[in-house]
Amino acid sequence: MNQRETEEAIAQALTARGFRAMTSEHWSRQGALDVVREGRRRHAGDPRVQKLGEIAATLADRLATHLDVPPEDIATVLLAAGASVGALAVMHHLPGPVISEILQVTADELDQRGTGGEPR
């Protein structure tokens, strides 16, 4: 199975489980934001969604304060990373700490690529 076929199979499996999913071929920043915002609006009265909103606002404040990156760029990275690890988590039943570790190791990989493979 090639990359495209794998993505299609994962998207179909996630859709069957009630998740809105898109392949990288159809992914866009705005499309991902639309999905998130639709879910937040649809479930605005749910206490879980309200609590997630509070936690997200606190995390957004921290990231915007401590990173020297424009908030919209942080948002783009979080949207793409969240979709990727979210699909992994659902398909493979991964716990939160493993998701965190995947993101941190991915950050290290990207940093090494950006520095020519040299650890800082």
C-alpha positions in Angstrom: 0.0 0.0 0.0 1.5 3.4 -1.0 1.3 6.6 1.0 -1.8 7.8 -0.7 -3.7 4.5 -0.3 -2.6 4.4 3.4 -3.9 7.9 4.0 -7.2 7.1 2.3 -7.6 4.0 4.4 -6.9 5.9 7.6 -9.3 8.7 6.6 -12.0 6.2 5.8 -11.5 4.4 9.2 -11.6 7.7 11.1 -14.7 8.8 9.2 -16.4 5.4 10.1 -15.6 6.2 13.8 -17.3 9.6 13.6 -14.2 11.8 13.0 -13.9 14.4 10.2 -10.8 13.4 8.4 -8.9 14.6 5.3 -5.8 13.3 3.5 -2.7 15.4 3.1 -3.8 15.9 -0.5 -7.0 17.7 0.7 -5.5 19.2 3.8 -5.4 23.0 4.1 -4.9 25.3 7.0 -8.3 26.9 6.6 -10.0 23.5 6.1 -8.5 22.2 9.3 -9.6 25.3 11.2 -13.1 25.0 9.7 -13.3 21.4 11.1 -12.1 22.5 14.5 -14.4 25.5 14.7 -17.4 23.6 13.5 -16.9 21.0 16.3 -16.5 23.7 18.9 -19.7 25.4 17.7 -21.7 22.2 17.5 -20.7 21.1 21.0 -20.4 24.5 22.7 -22.8 23.4 25.5 -20.8 20.3 26.3 -18.8 20.8 29.6 -15.9 18.8 28.1 -15.6 21.1 25.1 -15.9 24.2 27.4 -13.0 22.8 29.6 -11.0 22.1 26.5 -11.5 25.7 25.4 -10.2 27.0 28.7 -7.2 24.7 28.6 -6.5 25.7 25.0 -6.7 29.4 25.8 -4.2 29.0 28.6 -1.8 27.0 26.3 -2.3 29.6 23.5 -1.3 32.4 25.9 1.8 30.5 27.0 2.9 29.7 23.5 2.3 33.2 22.2 4.2 34.6 25.2 7.2 32.3 25.1 7.8 31.6 21.4 9.3 34.1 19.0 6.9 32.9 16.3 3.7 34.6 15.1 0.5 33.0 16.6 -0.8 32.2 13.1 2.4 30.2 12.3 2.1 28.4 15.7 -1.5 27.6 14.8 -0.6 26.1 11.4 2.0 23.8 13.0 -0.4 22.7 15.8 -3.1 22.0 13.3 -0.9 19.8 11.1 0.8 18.1 14.1 -2.5 17.6 15.9 -4.1 16.0 12.9 -1.1 13.7 12.4 -0.7 12.5 16.0 -4.5 12.4 16.5 -4.9 9.9 13.6 -2.0 7.9 15.1 -3.6 7.9 18.5 -7.0 6.8 17.3 -5.7 4.1 14.9 -3.2 2.7 17.3 -4.8 3.5 20.7 -1.8 5.5 21.8 -1.8 7.1 25.3 -1.1 10.8 25.8 2.5 10.4 27.0 3.3 8.5 23.8 1.8 11.3 21.7 3.8 13.9 23.6 7.0 11.9 23.0 6.2 11.5 19.3 5.9 15.3 19.0 9.1 16.0 21.0 11.1 13.5 18.9 9.6 15.0 15.8 10.7 18.4 17.0 14.3 17.1 17.5 14.3 15.6 14.0 13.2 18.9 12.5 15.7 20.9 14.5 18.5 18.6 13.4 17.4 19.1 9.8 17.4 22.8 10.3 20.9 22.8 11.8 22.4 20.4 9.3 22.2 17.5 11.7 24.2 19.2 14.4 22.7 19.2 17.9 22.8 22.6 19.5 
